[in-house]
Amino acid sequence: MSLHSIQHALRRSQWRPQRQAVALATLGAFVAIIIGALYLSEASQTAALGRELIELEARRNNLEQTNQQLRAEIAGLQGMGRLQAAAQEMGFVFADRSDIEYLVVDGYNPSRDIEVAPVAQRQEEAPELPVYDESLGGWLQQQIDNLRRQLEGFSQQGG
């Protein structure tokens, strides 16, 4: 090898660490840009959902207020004064003692005792529930014993 080729190789190798540093810095900047873009995308989606949520809450509040107003209006329309005014418009008037007529029905005794037949209730016997008297330790021991018996049964069938 000639001295010239060795010097040329050494000159080329001097730039190699700088190139690696530049490439690494470029890669880092590229990764930072991608992460920043993803962050901005998520932040904008979150902001859009926040605005939509605020709009939906405002709409819900308006609907609740409208419902309350309608309930108040219905209560006003069903009030006694309104009903009496509507009855008077239809020609109804308050009855005085002289306007009331009593009818006598033959065979009717208003003083009799009223007897109402009892409502028949279904008499179904509830099934007797088992008494729970098992502890966790006892249950675990029972499960282990069952598993042991199954394994013994498998080993006897296979052998």
C-alpha positions as semicolon CSV with decimal commas, in nm:
position;residue;x (nm);y (nm);z (nm)
1;M;0,000;0,000;0,000
2;S;0,115;0,337;-0,074
3;L;0,146;0,619;0,170
4;H;-0,100;0,818;-0,037
5;S;-0,380;0,561;0,002
6;I;-0,323;0,542;0,380
7;Q;-0,342;0,920;0,412
8;H;-0,655;0,920;0,197
9;A;-0,815;0,654;0,422
10;L;-0,727;0,851;0,734
11;R;-0,875;1,171;0,587
12;R;-1,197;0,986;0,503
13;S;-1,222;0,838;0,850
14;Q;-1,193;1,183;1,012
15;W;-1,532;1,278;0,867
16;R;-1,701;0,954;0,967
17;P;-1,778;1,053;1,331
18;Q;-1,915;1,388;1,214
19;R;-2,135;1,216;0,957
20;Q;-2,264;0,976;1,221
21;A;-2,340;1,264;1,455
22;V;-2,523;1,454;1,178
23;A;-2,716;1,141;1,080
24;L;-2,806;1,074;1,443
25;A;-2,916;1,436;1,494
26;T;-3,125;1,421;1,174
27;L;-3,285;1,096;1,285
28;G;-3,358;1,246;1,628
29;A;-3,514;1,554;1,469
30;F;-3,724;1,333;1,241
31;V;-3,847;1,123;1,535
32;A;-3,921;1,442;1,733
33;I;-4,123;1,580;1,439
34;I;-4,324;1,256;1,413
35;I;-4,391;1,250;1,788
36;G;-4,487;1,618;1,778
37;A;-4,725;1,557;1,489
38;L;-4,887;1,266;1,673
39;Y;-4,919;1,479;1,987
40;L;-5,078;1,766;1,792
41;S;-5,318;1,522;1,625
42;E;-5,427;1,378;1,960
43;A;-5,451;1,723;2,117
44;S;-5,670;1,852;1,834
45;Q;-5,897;1,546;1,858
46;T;-5,925;1,594;2,233
47;A;-6,007;1,961;2,188
48;A;-6,270;1,879;1,925
49;L;-6,430;1,622;2,156
50;G;-6,422;1,876;2,439
51;R;-6,603;2,133;2,225
52;E;-6,859;1,872;2,120
53;L;-6,911;1,774;2,484
54;I;-6,966;2,137;2,582
55;E;-7,218;2,179;2,298
56;L;-7,404;1,863;2,402
57;E;-7,414;1,976;2,766
58;A;-7,551;2,315;2,660
59;R;-7,815;2,142;2,446
60;R;-7,907;1,914;2,738
61;N;-7,940;2,214;2,970
62;N;-8,162;2,393;2,716
63;L;-8,381;2,084;2,682
64;E;-8,408;2,050;3,060
65;Q;-8,507;2,416;3,087
66;T;-8,766;2,370;2,811
67;N;-8,903;2,063;2,991
68;Q;-8,934;2,260;3,315
69;Q;-9,114;2,540;3,134
70;L;-9,353;2,291;2,974
71;R;-9,418;2,125;3,311
72;A;-9,494;2,464;3,464
73;E;-9,727;2,545;3,175
74;I;-9,905;2,209;3,211
75;A;-9,942;2,264;3,586
76;G;-10,089;2,608;3,518
77;L;-10,334;2,463;3,266
78;Q;-10,438;2,189;3,507
79;G;-10,485;2,431;3,796
80;M;-10,823;2,453;3,968
81;G;-10,888;2,810;3,851
82;R;-10,821;2,723;3,489
83;L;-11,041;2,412;3,509
84;Q;-11,326;2,609;3,670
85;A;-11,300;2,877;3,400
86;A;-11,308;2,611;3,127
87;A;-11,612;2,448;3,293
88;Q;-11,794;2,783;3,306
89;E;-11,714;2,842;2,938
90;M;-11,875;2,506;2,863
91;G;-12,189;2,606;3,053
92;F;-12,132;2,435;3,388
93;V;-12,229;2,622;3,706
94;F;-12,173;2,562;4,077
95;A;-12,455;2,361;4,233
96;D;-12,646;2,515;4,525
97;R;-12,849;2,313;4,777
98;S;-13,160;2,390;4,577
99;D;-13,001;2,248;4,259
100;I;-12,918;1,909;4,413
101;E;-13,172;1,627;4,370
102;Y;-13,152;1,303;4,565
103;L;-13,291;0,984;4,415
104;V;-13,449;0,716;4,630
105;V;-13,371;0,363;4,520
106;D;-13,606;0,094;4,647
107;G;-13,429;-0,183;4,839
108;Y;-13,105;0,006;4,888
109;N;-12,987;0,029;5,248
110;P;-12,708;0,288;5,285
111;S;-12,650;0,189;5,652
112;R;-12,566;-0,176;5,587
113;D;-12,225;-0,318;5,664
114;I;-12,016;-0,356;5,357
115;E;-11,848;-0,689;5,317
116;V;-11,582;-0,731;5,060
117;A;-11,462;-1,074;4,957
118;P;-11,095;-1,121;5,035
119;V;-10,863;-1,131;4,743
120;A;-10,749;-1,485;4,683
121;Q;-10,376;-1,505;4,726
122;R;-10,168;-1,774;4,572
123;Q;-10,037;-2,004;4,835
124;E;-9,718;-2,135;4,687
125;E;-9,473;-2,301;4,912
126;A;-9,131;-2,159;4,871
127;P;-8,871;-2,430;4,828
128;E;-8,666;-2,474;5,139
129;L;-8,323;-2,331;5,086
130;P;-8,024;-2,534;5,194
131;V;-7,849;-2,423;5,509
132;Y;-7,509;-2,271;5,444
133;D;-7,267;-2,406;5,701
134;E;-6,952;-2,458;5,498
135;S;-6,628;-2,274;5,561
136;L;-6,382;-2,166;5,295
137;G;-6,126;-2,415;5,423
138;G;-6,377;-2,700;5,411
139;W;-6,483;-2,608;5,059
140;L;-6,122;-2,588;4,943
141;Q;-6,046;-2,929;5,097
142;Q;-6,350;-3,075;4,922
143;Q;-6,236;-2,931;4,587
144;I;-5,884;-3,068;4,635
145;D;-6,022;-3,412;4,725
146;N;-6,244;-3,411;4,414
147;L;-5,946;-3,315;4,197
148;R;-5,732;-3,586;4,355
149;R;-6,004;-3,850;4,289
150;Q;-6,032;-3,738;3,926
151;L;-5,657;-3,756;3,875
152;E;-5,647;-4,103;4,034
153;G;-5,929;-4,212;3,804
154;F;-5,741;-4,084;3,499
155;S;-5,419;-4,254;3,604
156;Q;-5,600;-4,587;3,661
157;Q;-5,771;-4,567;3,321
158;G;-5,448;-4,485;3,142
159;G;-5,237;-4,754;3,317
